[in-house]
Amino acid sequence: MQSFTAVYQQRGKWWVGYVEELPGANTQGRTLGQARENLKEAVRLILDTNRELVRKGTKGKRIIREELTLAS
């Protein structure tokens, strides 16, 4: 399973988080724990949305879909 790098920074009373490897995956939370959970959800939503967009764009076309695993 591939892992991502989450970066968190405290800004005032809020925590801001983003994923280095996944543009657009960012969030905030009042606590570090809240920011962590919000970032996990943001990543899930981005991946699910991207999968759905590809499925719609390739519907009716001859394609190969396979799992890609990256070794660390």
PEUR-V692462 format. One record per pair of residues at least 12 apart in sequence whose C-alpha atoms are under 10 Angstrom apart, sorted by sequence separation. I is the first residue (numbers start at 1). J is the second residue. If there is no record, write none. Layout:
i=I j=J
i=I j=J
//
This chain:
i=6 j=18
i=7 j=19
i=15 j=27
i=16 j=28
i=17 j=29
i=26 j=38
i=27 j=39
i=5 j=18
i=6 j=19
i=7 j=20
i=15 j=28
i=16 j=29
i=25 j=38
i=26 j=39
i=27 j=40
i=5 j=19
i=6 j=20
i=14 j=28
i=15 j=29
i=16 j=30
i=25 j=39
i=26 j=40
i=27 j=41
i=4 j=19
i=5 j=20
i=6 j=21
i=14 j=29
i=15 j=30
i=16 j=31
i=17 j=32
i=25 j=40
i=26 j=41
i=27 j=42
i=4 j=20
i=5 j=21
i=6 j=22
i=13 j=29
i=14 j=30
i=15 j=31
i=16 j=32
i=25 j=41
i=26 j=42
i=27 j=43
i=4 j=21
i=5 j=22
i=11 j=28
i=13 j=30
i=14 j=31
i=15 j=32
i=18 j=35
i=25 j=42
i=26 j=43
i=3 j=21
i=4 j=22
i=8 j=26
i=10 j=28
i=12 j=30
i=13 j=31
i=14 j=32
i=15 j=33
i=16 j=34
i=17 j=35
i=18 j=36
i=24 j=42
i=25 j=43
i=6 j=25
i=7 j=26
i=8 j=27
i=9 j=28
i=10 j=29
i=11 j=30
i=15 j=34
i=16 j=35
i=17 j=36
i=24 j=43
i=25 j=44
i=6 j=26
i=8 j=28
i=10 j=30
i=14 j=34
i=15 j=35
i=16 j=36
i=19 j=39
i=23 j=43
i=25 j=45
i=10 j=31
i=14 j=35
i=15 j=36
i=17 j=38
i=18 j=39
i=19 j=40
i=22 j=43
i=25 j=46
i=10 j=32
i=16 j=38
i=17 j=39
i=18 j=40
i=24 j=46
i=25 j=47
i=9 j=32
i=16 j=39
i=19 j=42
i=23 j=46
i=8 j=32
i=18 j=42
i=19 j=43
i=22 j=46
i=18 j=43
i=22 j=47
i=9 j=35
i=8 j=35
i=8 j=36
i=7 j=36
i=6 j=36
i=8 j=39
i=7 j=39
i=6 j=39
i=6 j=40
i=4 j=43
i=2 j=68
i=1 j=68
i=2 j=69
i=3 j=70
i=1 j=69
i=2 j=70
i=1 j=70
i=2 j=71
i=3 j=72
i=1 j=71
i=2 j=72
i=1 j=72
//
